[in-house]
Amino acid sequence: MSFAGRLVVAEFLSQNPAVPCTGVSVAKVVLAAQLARWLPPGASERETTWQCAGATVREVLEALFGQHATLRGYVLDERGKIRRHVAVFVDGTALSHHSDLSETLGDNAEVHVLQALSGG
């Protein structure tokens, strides 16, 4: 299935979360509560979860950005890399900020997007 086709499926799933999906990889994407300010007004201020279609981390994040475009500039830099102040975990493993996000996701993958902590 093409990337555009996956985006269409992701949009459909976001509107119809109980619909079973066959032949398409779908990941659970968890957005930490601290990132709620990048969601549209009235969105939850708690941790939120979406089902996003995609075979790779990049495709799943693109599906999420298709639903919430304001997140893109906060999560990814101008080169499409994870920003230093953001942490992305796939099935409990942190991705490097230098990752090209091409990692293939397994069945029932979980992608967590968090605000990274820094300081000394």
TITORLO-711105 format. One record per atom (N, C-alpha, C): x, y negated, z; atom name; residue in three letters. Coordinates in nm, 4 decimals, padded with zeros to 6 digits. Layout:
[guke [X; Y; Z]; 'CA'; 'ala'] ...
This chain:
[guke [00.0855; 00.1176; 00.0000]; 'N'; 'met'] [guke [00.0000; 00.0000; 00.0000]; 'CA'; 'met'] [guke [00.0894; -00.1229; 00.0000]; 'C'; 'met'] [guke [00.0525; -00.2208; -00.0782]; 'N'; 'ser'] [guke [00.1319; -00.3433; -00.0883]; 'CA'; 'ser'] [guke [00.1244; -00.4237; 00.0407]; 'C'; 'ser'] [guke [00.2188; -00.5157; 00.0558]; 'N'; 'phe'] [guke [00.2199; -00.6035; 00.1733]; 'CA'; 'phe'] [guke [00.0908; -00.6847; 00.1802]; 'C'; 'phe'] [guke [00.0455; -00.7391; 00.0662]; 'N'; 'ala'] [guke [-00.0790; -00.8165; 00.0633]; 'CA'; 'ala'] [guke [-00.1968; -00.7295; 00.1054]; 'C'; 'ala'] [guke [-00.1957; -00.6043; 00.0619]; 'N'; 'gly'] [guke [-00.3015; -00.5119; 00.1014]; 'CA'; 'gly'] [guke [-00.3015; -00.4871; 00.2507]; 'C'; 'gly'] [guke [-00.1827; -00.4785; 00.3091]; 'N'; 'arg'] [guke [-00.1738; -00.4591; 00.4542]; 'CA'; 'arg'] [guke [-00.2281; -00.5804; 00.5283]; 'C'; 'arg'] [guke [-00.2037; -00.7007; 00.4744]; 'N'; 'leu'] [guke [-00.2573; -00.8204; 00.5383]; 'CA'; 'leu'] [guke [-00.4093; -00.8206; 00.5361]; 'C'; 'leu'] [guke [-00.4672; -00.7755; 00.4253]; 'N'; 'val'] [guke [-00.6131; -00.7671; 00.4163]; 'CA'; 'val'] [guke [-00.6659; -00.6671; 00.5188]; 'C'; 'val'] [guke [-00.5994; -00.5534; 00.5307]; 'N'; 'val'] [guke [-00.6403; -00.4530; 00.6292]; 'CA'; 'val'] [guke [-00.6269; -00.5099; 00.7697]; 'C'; 'val'] [guke [-00.5176; -00.5807; 00.7981]; 'N'; 'ala'] [guke [-00.4977; -00.6390; 00.9308]; 'CA'; 'ala'] [guke [-00.6083; -00.7378; 00.9637]; 'C'; 'ala'] [guke [-00.6466; -00.8207; 00.8670]; 'N'; 'glu'] [guke [-00.7540; -00.9165; 00.8911]; 'CA'; 'glu'] [guke [-00.8849; -00.8427; 00.9176]; 'C'; 'glu'] [guke [-00.9120; -00.7393; 00.8409]; 'N'; 'phe'] [guke [-01.0335; -00.6613; 00.8620]; 'CA'; 'phe'] [guke [-01.0340; -00.5985; 01.0008]; 'C'; 'phe'] [guke [-00.9201; -00.5396; 01.0413]; 'N'; 'leu'] [guke [-00.9127; -00.4760; 01.1723]; 'CA'; 'leu'] [guke [-00.9299; -00.5771; 01.2847]; 'C'; 'leu'] [guke [-00.8793; -00.6990; 01.2658]; 'N'; 'ser'] [guke [-00.8939; -00.7997; 01.3709]; 'CA'; 'ser'] [guke [-01.0411; -00.8366; 01.3900]; 'C'; 'ser'] [guke [-01.1195; -00.8251; 01.2851]; 'N'; 'gln'] [guke [-01.2616; -00.8570; 01.2924]; 'CA'; 'gln'] [guke [-01.3459; -00.7344; 01.3265]; 'C'; 'gln'] [guke [-01.2900; -00.6162; 01.3060]; 'N'; 'asn'] [guke [-01.3620; -00.4907; 01.3285]; 'CA'; 'asn'] [guke [-01.2706; -00.3920; 01.4006]; 'C'; 'asn'] [guke [-01.2335; -00.4194; 01.5262]; 'N'; 'pro'] [guke [-01.1316; -00.3387; 01.5933]; 'CA'; 'pro'] [guke [-01.1681; -00.1927; 01.6143]; 'C'; 'pro'] [guke [-01.2962; -00.1571; 01.6106]; 'N'; 'ala'] [guke [-01.3345; -00.0191; 01.6357]; 'CA'; 'ala'] [guke [-01.3327; 00.0668; 01.5094]; 'C'; 'ala'] [guke [-01.3077; 00.0066; 01.3935]; 'N'; 'val'] [guke [-01.3105; 00.0813; 01.2679]; 'CA'; 'val'] [guke [-01.1842; 00.1657; 01.2565]; 'C'; 'val'] [guke [-01.1977; 00.2969; 01.2348]; 'N'; 'pro'] [guke [-01.0775; 00.3797; 01.2185]; 'CA'; 'pro'] [guke [-01.0065; 00.3441; 01.0885]; 'C'; 'pro'] [guke [-00.8770; 00.3599; 01.0891]; 'N'; 'cys'] [guke [-00.7970; 00.3230; 00.9731]; 'CA'; 'cys'] [guke [-00.7094; 00.4418; 00.9359]; 'C'; 'cys'] [guke [-00.7214; 00.4922; 00.8147]; 'N'; 'thr'] [guke [-00.6415; 00.6048; 00.7723]; 'CA'; 'thr'] [guke [-00.5491; 00.5625; 00.6599]; 'C'; 'thr'] [guke [-00.4309; 00.6187; 00.6579]; 'N'; 'gly'] [guke [-00.3366; 00.5908; 00.5518]; 'CA'; 'gly'] [guke [-00.2612; 00.4592; 00.5666]; 'C'; 'gly'] [guke [-00.2836; 00.3877; 00.6762]; 'N'; 'val'] [guke [-00.2160; 00.2606; 00.6992]; 'CA'; 'val'] [guke [-00.1555; 00.2636; 00.8386]; 'C'; 'val'] [guke [-00.0297; 00.2250; 00.8504]; 'N'; 'ser'] [guke [00.0322; 00.2160; 00.9819]; 'CA'; 'ser'] [guke [-00.0209; 00.0935; 01.0532]; 'C'; 'ser'] [guke [-00.0628; 00.1112; 01.1763]; 'N'; 'val'] [guke [-00.1150; 00.0011; 01.2557]; 'CA'; 'val'] [guke [-00.0421; 00.0017; 01.3885]; 'C'; 'val'] [guke [00.0105; -00.1128; 01.4257]; 'N'; 'ala'] [guke [00.0829; -00.1259; 01.5521]; 'CA'; 'ala'] [guke [00.0029; -00.2108; 01.6491]; 'C'; 'ala'] [guke [00.0185; -00.1821; 01.7758]; 'N'; 'lys'] [guke [-00.0383; -00.2652; 01.8810]; 'CA'; 'lys'] [guke [00.0625; -00.3768; 01.9063]; 'C'; 'lys'] [guke [00.0174; -00.5015; 01.8929]; 'N'; 'val'] [guke [00.1041; -00.6168; 01.9171]; 'CA'; 'val'] [guke [00.0537; -00.6869; 02.0423]; 'C'; 'val'] [guke [00.1435; -00.7021; 02.1400]; 'N'; 'val'] [guke [00.1093; -00.7657; 02.2669]; 'CA'; 'val'] [guke [00.1838; -00.8990; 02.2745]; 'C'; 'val'] [guke [00.1075; -01.0051; 02.2930]; 'N'; 'leu'] [guke [00.1642; -01.1397; 02.3042]; 'CA'; 'leu'] [guke [00.1553; -01.1823; 02.4497]; 'C'; 'leu'] [guke [00.2686; -01.2159; 02.5093]; 'N'; 'ala'] [guke [00.2726; -01.2549; 02.6504]; 'CA'; 'ala'] [guke [00.1907; -01.3811; 02.6747]; 'C'; 'ala'] [guke [00.1381; -01.3929; 02.7948]; 'N'; 'ala'] [guke [00.0525; -01.5062; 02.8316]; 'CA'; 'ala'] [guke [00.1224; -01.6407; 02.8103]; 'C'; 'ala'] [guke [00.2541; -01.6476; 02.8289]; 'N'; 'gln'] [guke [00.3273; -01.7726; 02.8136]; 'CA'; 'gln'] [guke [00.3209; -01.8273; 02.6708]; 'C'; 'gln'] [guke [00.2885; -01.7432; 02.5754]; 'N'; 'leu'] [guke [00.2823; -01.7863; 02.4357]; 'CA'; 'leu'] [guke [00.1415; -01.8276; 02.3932]; 'C'; 'leu'] [guke [00.0461; -01.8235; 02.4860]; 'N'; 'ala'] [guke [-00.0924; -01.8578; 02.4535]; 'CA'; 'ala'] [guke [-00.1065; -02.0013; 02.4045]; 'C'; 'ala'] [guke [-00.0163; -02.0891; 02.4450]; 'N'; 'arg'] [guke [-00.0271; -02.2289; 02.4004]; 'CA'; 'arg'] [guke [-00.0096; -02.2431; 02.2498]; 'C'; 'arg'] [guke [00.0434; -02.1411; 02.1842]; 'N'; 'trp'] [guke [00.0617; -02.1450; 02.0393]; 'CA'; 'trp'] [guke [-00.0582; -02.0875; 01.9649]; 'C'; 'trp'] [guke [-00.1600; -02.0476; 02.0395]; 'N'; 'leu'] [guke [-00.2826; -01.9959; 01.9798]; 'CA'; 'leu'] [guke [-00.3831; -02.1098; 01.9649]; 'C'; 'leu'] [guke [-00.4872; -02.0908; 01.8858]; 'N'; 'pro'] [guke [-00.5871; -02.1965; 01.8682]; 'CA'; 'pro'] [guke [-00.6525; -02.2338; 02.0015]; 'C'; 'pro'] [guke [-00.7027; -02.3570; 02.0133]; 'N'; 'pro'] [guke [-00.7720; -02.3988; 02.1356]; 'CA'; 'pro'] [guke [-00.8850; -02.3014; 02.1694]; 'C'; 'pro'] [guke [-00.8977; -02.2737; 02.2973]; 'N'; 'gly'] [guke [-01.0015; -02.1825; 02.3430]; 'CA'; 'gly'] [guke [-00.9589; -02.0372; 02.3468]; 'C'; 'gly'] [guke [-00.8398; -02.0069; 02.2977]; 'N'; 'ala'] [guke [-00.7908; -01.8688; 02.3027]; 'CA'; 'ala'] [guke [-00.7548; -01.8340; 02.4471]; 'C'; 'ala'] [guke [-00.7423; -01.7087; 02.4722]; 'N'; 'ser'] [guke [-00.7109; -01.6606; 02.6066]; 'CA'; 'ser'] [guke [-00.5779; -01.7154; 02.6558]; 'C'; 'ser'] [guke [-00.5700; -01.7419; 02.7843]; 'N'; 'glu'] [guke [-00.4436; -01.7834; 02.8455]; 'CA'; 'glu'] [guke [-00.3764; -01.6654; 02.9129]; 'C'; 'glu'] [guke [-00.4254; -01.5468; 02.8855]; 'N'; 'arg'] [guke [-00.3672; -01.4250; 02.9403]; 'CA'; 'arg'] [guke [-00.2973; -01.3497; 02.8287]; 'C'; 'arg'] [guke [-00.2292; -01.2429; 02.8668]; 'N'; 'glu'] [guke [-00.1687; -01.1559; 02.7673]; 'CA'; 'glu'] [guke [-00.2773; -01.1112; 02.6701]; 'C'; 'glu'] [guke [-00.2467; -01.1163; 02.5414]; 'N'; 'thr'] [guke [-00.3449; -01.0781; 02.4403]; 'CA'; 'thr'] [guke [-00.2879; -00.9671; 02.3526]; 'C'; 'thr'] [guke [-00.3769; -00.8885; 02.2956]; 'N'; 'thr'] [guke [-00.3370; -00.7725; 02.2165]; 'CA'; 'thr'] [guke [-00.4117; -00.7721; 02.0838]; 'C'; 'thr'] [guke [-00.3396; -00.7375; 01.9768]; 'N'; 'trp'] [guke [-00.3980; -00.7230; 01.8434]; 'CA'; 'trp'] [guke [-00.3537; -00.5914; 01.7838]; 'C'; 'trp'] [guke [-00.4320; -00.5431; 01.6885]; 'N'; 'gln'] [guke [-00.3938; -00.4303; 01.6056]; 'CA'; 'gln'] [guke [-00.3533; -00.4896; 01.4714]; 'C'; 'gln'] [guke [-00.2273; -00.4732; 01.4338]; 'N'; 'cys'] [guke [-00.1765; -00.5325; 01.3101]; 'CA'; 'cys'] [guke [-00.1184; -00.4240; 01.2195]; 'C'; 'cys'] [guke [-00.1565; -00.4289; 01.0935]; 'N'; 'ala'] [guke [-00.1091; -00.3310; 00.9956]; 'CA'; 'ala'] [guke [00.0301; -00.3677; 00.9480]; 'C'; 'ala'] [guke [00.1121; -00.2668; 00.9249]; 'N'; 'gly'] [guke [00.2457; -00.2879; 00.8708]; 'CA'; 'gly'] [guke [00.3350; -00.1700; 00.8979]; 'C'; 'gly'] [guke [00.4291; -00.1474; 00.8078]; 'N'; 'ala'] [guke [00.5227; -00.0360; 00.8215]; 'CA'; 'ala'] [guke [00.6507; -00.0775; 00.8931]; 'C'; 'ala'] [guke [00.6796; -00.2089; 00.8949]; 'N'; 'thr'] [guke [00.8014; -00.2591; 00.9593]; 'CA'; 'thr'] [guke [00.7639; -00.3673; 01.0600]; 'C'; 'thr'] [guke [00.8602; -00.4041; 01.1422]; 'N'; 'val'] [guke [00.8378; -00.5111; 01.2390]; 'CA'; 'val'] [guke [00.7992; -00.6394; 01.1661]; 'C'; 'val'] [guke [00.8691; -00.6732; 01.0590]; 'N'; 'arg'] [guke [00.8388; -00.7951; 00.9837]; 'CA'; 'arg'] [guke [00.6949; -00.7934; 00.9310]; 'C'; 'arg'] [guke [00.6508; -00.6835; 00.8740]; 'N'; 'glu'] [guke [00.5155; -00.6760; 00.8195]; 'CA'; 'glu'] [guke [00.4104; -00.6916; 00.9291]; 'C'; 'glu'] [guke [00.4349; -00.6315; 01.0444]; 'N'; 'val'] [guke [00.3407; -00.6437; 01.1561]; 'CA'; 'val'] [guke [00.3368; -00.7880; 01.2061]; 'C'; 'val'] [guke [00.4548; -00.8513; 01.2195]; 'N'; 'leu'] [guke [00.4563; -00.9913; 01.2628]; 'CA'; 'leu'] [guke [00.3896; -01.0809; 01.1595]; 'C'; 'leu'] [guke [00.4103; -01.0538; 01.0299]; 'N'; 'glu'] [guke [00.3449; -01.1329; 00.9261]; 'CA'; 'glu'] [guke [00.1932; -01.1199; 00.9358]; 'C'; 'glu'] [guke [00.1447; -00.9997; 00.9676]; 'N'; 'ala'] [guke [00.0005; -00.9808; 00.9857]; 'CA'; 'ala'] [guke [-00.0486; -01.0642; 01.1043]; 'C'; 'ala'] [guke [00.0308; -01.0680; 01.2122]; 'N'; 'leu'] [guke [-00.0043; -01.1503; 01.3286]; 'CA'; 'leu'] [guke [-00.0040; -01.2982; 01.2909]; 'C'; 'leu'] [guke [00.0974; -01.3419; 01.2178]; 'N'; 'phe'] [guke [00.1054; -01.4826; 01.1762]; 'CA'; 'phe'] [guke [-00.0082; -01.5172; 01.0800]; 'C'; 'phe'] [guke [-00.0558; -01.4191; 01.0054]; 'N'; 'gly'] [guke [-00.1703; -01.4417; 00.9183]; 'CA'; 'gly'] [guke [-00.2955; -01.4770; 00.9980]; 'C'; 'gly'] [guke [-00.3022; -01.4278; 01.1198]; 'N'; 'gln'] [guke [-00.4144; -01.4578; 01.2083]; 'CA'; 'gln'] [guke [-00.3886; -01.5825; 01.2928]; 'C'; 'gln'] [guke [-00.2609; -01.6068; 01.3241]; 'N'; 'his'] [guke [-00.2227; -01.7173; 01.4127]; 'CA'; 'his'] [guke [-00.0959; -01.7832; 01.3582]; 'C'; 'his'] [guke [-00.1128; -01.8660; 01.2569]; 'N'; 'ala'] [guke [-00.0001; -01.9256; 01.1848]; 'CA'; 'ala'] [guke [00.0904; -02.0097; 01.2731]; 'C'; 'ala'] [guke [00.0380; -02.0713; 01.3779]; 'N'; 'thr'] [guke [00.1206; -02.1576; 01.4633]; 'CA'; 'thr'] [guke [00.2267; -02.0793; 01.5399]; 'C'; 'thr'] [guke [00.2110; -01.9495; 01.5501]; 'N'; 'leu'] [guke [00.3111; -01.8674; 01.6197]; 'CA'; 'leu'] [guke [00.4410; -01.8542; 01.5400]; 'C'; 'leu'] [guke [00.4305; -01.8563; 01.4072]; 'N'; 'arg'] [guke [00.5474; -01.8299; 01.3222]; 'CA'; 'arg'] [guke [00.6677; -01.9182; 01.3592]; 'C'; 'arg'] [guke [00.6472; -02.0482; 01.3659]; 'N'; 'gly'] [guke [00.7575; -02.1400; 01.3942]; 'CA'; 'gly'] [guke [00.8146; -02.1263; 01.5340]; 'C'; 'gly'] [guke [00.7369; -02.0718; 01.6255]; 'N'; 'tyr'] [guke [00.7865; -02.0508; 01.7619]; 'CA'; 'tyr'] [guke [00.8642; -01.9194; 01.7725]; 'C'; 'tyr'] [guke [00.8173; -01.8164; 01.7027]; 'N'; 'val'] [guke [00.8782; -01.6835; 01.7133]; 'CA'; 'val'] [guke [00.9996; -01.6687; 01.6209]; 'C'; 'val'] [guke [00.9898; -01.7198; 01.4973]; 'N'; 'leu'] [guke [01.0978; -01.7032; 01.3991]; 'CA'; 'leu'] [guke [01.1603; -01.8376; 01.3632]; 'C'; 'leu'] [guke [01.2911; -01.8355; 01.3350]; 'N'; 'asp'] [guke [01.3584; -01.9578; 01.2916]; 'CA'; 'asp'] [guke [01.3439; -01.9742; 01.1402]; 'C'; 'asp'] [guke [01.4098; -02.0759; 01.0852]; 'N'; 'glu'] [guke [01.3965; -02.1063; 00.9422]; 'CA'; 'glu'] [guke [01.4546; -01.9975; 00.8517]; 'C'; 'glu'] [guke [01.5364; -01.9065; 00.9080]; 'N'; 'arg'] [guke [01.5927; -01.7946; 00.8308]; 'CA'; 'arg'] [guke [01.5096; -01.6677; 00.8455]; 'C'; 'arg'] [guke [01.4017; -01.6770; 00.9247]; 'N'; 'gly'] [guke [01.3178; -01.5599; 00.9470]; 'CA'; 'gly'] [guke [01.3696; -01.4677; 01.0547]; 'C'; 'gly'] [guke [01.4619; -01.5160; 01.1356]; 'N'; 'lys'] [guke [01.5181; -01.4379; 01.2467]; 'CA'; 'lys'] [guke [01.4465; -01.4735; 01.3759]; 'C'; 'lys'] [guke [01.4528; -01.3838; 01.4730]; 'N'; 'ile'] [guke [01.3910; -01.4092; 01.6034]; 'CA'; 'ile'] [guke [01.4643; -01.5248; 01.6708]; 'C'; 'ile'] [guke [01.3886; -01.6227; 01.7186]; 'N'; 'arg'] [guke [01.4487; -01.7373; 01.7886]; 'CA'; 'arg'] [guke [01.5111; -01.6920; 01.9202]; 'C'; 'arg'] [guke [01.6097; -01.7684; 01.9646]; 'N'; 'arg'] [guke [01.6826; -01.7344; 02.0875]; 'CA'; 'arg'] [guke [01.5933; -01.7355; 02.2104]; 'C'; 'arg'] [guke [01.4884; -01.8165; 02.2113]; 'N'; 'his'] [guke [01.4021; -01.8255; 02.3288]; 'CA'; 'his'] [guke [01.2845; -01.7274; 02.3241]; 'C'; 'his'] [guke [01.2896; -01.6331; 02.2315]; 'N'; 'val'] [guke [01.1837; -01.5329; 02.2178]; 'CA'; 'val'] [guke [01.2474; -01.3946; 02.2265]; 'C'; 'val'] [guke [01.1782; -01.3032; 02.2922]; 'N'; 'ala'] [guke [01.2220; -01.1639; 02.2993]; 'CA'; 'ala'] [guke [01.1152; -01.0770; 02.2346]; 'C'; 'ala'] [guke [01.1589; -00.9863; 02.1477]; 'N'; 'val'] [guke [01.0679; -00.8927; 02.0821]; 'CA'; 'val'] [guke [01.1140; -00.7513; 02.1164]; 'C'; 'val'] [guke [01.0203; -00.6713; 02.1654]; 'N'; 'phe'] [guke [01.0482; -00.5326; 02.2012]; 'CA'; 'phe'] [guke [00.9629; -00.4423; 02.1141]; 'C'; 'phe'] [guke [01.0229; -00.3334; 02.0663]; 'N'; 'val'] [guke [00.9492; -00.2326; 01.9912]; 'CA'; 'val'] [guke [00.9594; -00.1027; 02.0701]; 'C'; 'val'] [guke [00.8448; -00.0557; 02.1157]; 'N'; 'asp'] [guke [00.8389; 00.0661; 02.1967]; 'CA'; 'asp'] [guke [00.9398; 00.0610; 02.3117]; 'C'; 'asp'] [guke [00.9509; -00.0555; 02.3749]; 'N'; 'gly'] [guke [01.0356; -00.0719; 02.4926]; 'CA'; 'gly'] [guke [01.1805; -00.1065; 02.4655]; 'C'; 'gly'] [guke [01.2205; -00.1145; 02.3403]; 'N'; 'thr'] [guke [01.3585; -00.1464; 02.3049]; 'CA'; 'thr'] [guke [01.3658; -00.2878; 02.2490]; 'C'; 'thr'] [guke [01.4549; -00.3689; 02.3077]; 'N'; 'ala'] [guke [01.4688; -00.5084; 02.2634]; 'CA'; 'ala'] [guke [01.5352; -00.5149; 02.1266]; 'C'; 'ala'] [guke [01.4826; -00.6038; 02.0409]; 'N'; 'leu'] [guke [01.5453; -00.6296; 01.9116]; 'CA'; 'leu'] [guke [01.6481; -00.7408; 01.9282]; 'C'; 'leu'] [guke [01.7529; -00.7349; 01.8514]; 'N'; 'ser'] [guke [01.8547; -00.8388; 01.8496]; 'CA'; 'ser'] [guke [01.8014; -00.9635; 01.7803]; 'C'; 'ser'] [guke [01.8509; -01.0788; 01.8210]; 'N'; 'his'] [guke [01.8133; -01.2034; 01.7546]; 'CA'; 'his'] [guke [01.8653; -01.2066; 01.6109]; 'C'; 'his'] [guke [01.9592; -01.1187; 01.5800]; 'N'; 'his'] [guke [02.0157; -01.1128; 01.4451]; 'CA'; 'his'] [guke [01.9431; -01.0106; 01.3579]; 'C'; 'his'] [guke [01.8417; -00.9459; 01.4136]; 'N'; 'ser'] [guke [01.7675; -00.8429; 01.3412]; 'CA'; 'ser'] [guke [01.6995; -00.9031; 01.2185]; 'C'; 'ser'] [guke [01.6975; -00.8249; 01.1094]; 'N'; 'asp'] [guke [01.6247; -00.8703; 00.9903]; 'CA'; 'asp'] [guke [01.4798; -00.8212; 00.9942]; 'C'; 'asp'] [guke [01.4419; -00.7577; 01.1052]; 'N'; 'leu'] [guke [01.3047; -00.7126; 01.1302]; 'CA'; 'leu'] [guke [01.2583; -00.6045; 01.0338]; 'C'; 'leu'] [guke [01.3508; -00.5365; 00.9689]; 'N'; 'ser'] [guke [01.3146; -00.4328; 00.8719]; 'CA'; 'ser'] [guke [01.3003; -00.2953; 00.9364]; 'C'; 'ser'] [guke [01.3118; -00.2877; 01.0684]; 'N'; 'glu'] [guke [01.2998; -00.1597; 01.1367]; 'CA'; 'glu'] [guke [01.1637; -00.0978; 01.1075]; 'C'; 'glu'] [guke [01.1654; 00.0279; 01.0701]; 'N'; 'thr'] [guke [01.0413; 00.0995; 01.0432]; 'CA'; 'thr'] [guke [00.9750; 00.1351; 01.1754]; 'C'; 'thr'] [guke [00.8451; 00.1149; 01.1810]; 'N'; 'leu'] [guke [00.7700; 00.1450; 01.3024]; 'CA'; 'leu'] [guke [00.7153; 00.2864; 01.2971]; 'C'; 'leu'] [guke [00.7168; 00.3519; 01.4113]; 'N'; 'gly'] [guke [00.6597; 00.4852; 01.4200]; 'CA'; 'gly'] [guke [00.5091; 00.4779; 01.4396]; 'C'; 'gly'] [guke [00.4460; 00.5939; 01.4428]; 'N'; 'asp'] [guke [00.3026; 00.6001; 01.4685]; 'CA'; 'asp'] [guke [00.2726; 00.5436; 01.6063]; 'C'; 'asp'] [guke [00.1653; 00.4677; 01.6168]; 'N'; 'asn'] [guke [00.1208; 00.4090; 01.7431]; 'CA'; 'asn'] [guke [00.2272; 00.3205; 01.8087]; 'C'; 'asn'] [guke [00.3043; 00.2506; 01.7278]; 'N'; 'ala'] [guke [00.4097; 00.1631; 01.7803]; 'CA'; 'ala'] [guke [00.3491; 00.0481; 01.8600]; 'C'; 'ala'] [guke [00.4267; 00.0001; 01.9582]; 'N'; 'glu'] [guke [00.3881; -00.1182; 02.0348]; 'CA'; 'glu'] [guke [00.4966; -00.2229; 02.0191]; 'C'; 'glu'] [guke [00.4545; -00.3423; 01.9786]; 'N'; 'val'] [guke [00.5456; -00.4548; 01.9611]; 'CA'; 'val'] [guke [00.5059; -00.5607; 02.0635]; 'C'; 'val'] [guke [00.5987; -00.5957; 02.1522]; 'N'; 'his'] [guke [00.5738; -00.6974; 02.2538]; 'CA'; 'his'] [guke [00.6519; -00.8229; 02.2189]; 'C'; 'his'] [guke [00.5857; -00.9372; 02.2202]; 'N'; 'val'] [guke [00.6491; -01.0658; 02.1928]; 'CA'; 'val'] [guke [00.6402; -01.1476; 02.3211]; 'C'; 'val'] [guke [00.7579; -01.1865; 02.3734]; 'N'; 'leu'] [guke [00.7667; -01.2545; 02.5016]; 'CA'; 'leu'] [guke [00.8512; -01.3798; 02.4916]; 'C'; 'leu'] [guke [00.8293; -01.4703; 02.5839]; 'N'; 'gln'] [guke [00.9178; -01.5856; 02.5962]; 'CA'; 'gln'] [guke [01.0401; -01.5396; 02.6744]; 'C'; 'gln'] [guke [01.1579; -01.5546; 02.6166]; 'N'; 'ala'] [guke [01.2807; -01.5111; 02.6825]; 'CA'; 'ala'] [guke [01.3173; -01.6083; 02.7932]; 'C'; 'ala'] [guke [01.3777; -01.5564; 02.8972]; 'N'; 'leu'] [guke [01.4250; -01.6397; 03.0072]; 'CA'; 'leu'] [guke [01.5738; -01.6628; 02.9903]; 'C'; 'leu'] [guke [01.6169; -01.7806; 03.0238]; 'N'; 'ser'] [guke [01.7591; -01.8110; 03.0175]; 'CA'; 'ser'] [guke [01.7942; -01.9018; 03.1333]; 'C'; 'ser'] [guke [01.9181; -01.9212; 03.1500]; 'N'; 'gly'] [guke [01.9631; -02.0084; 03.2577]; 'CA'; 'gly'] [guke [02.0868; -01.9504; 03.3232]; 'C'; 'gly'] [guke [02.1285; -02.0149; 03.4274]; 'N'; 'gly'] [guke [02.2513; -01.9684; 03.4907]; 'CA'; 'gly'] [guke [02.2424; -01.9592; 03.6375]; 'C'; 'gly'] 
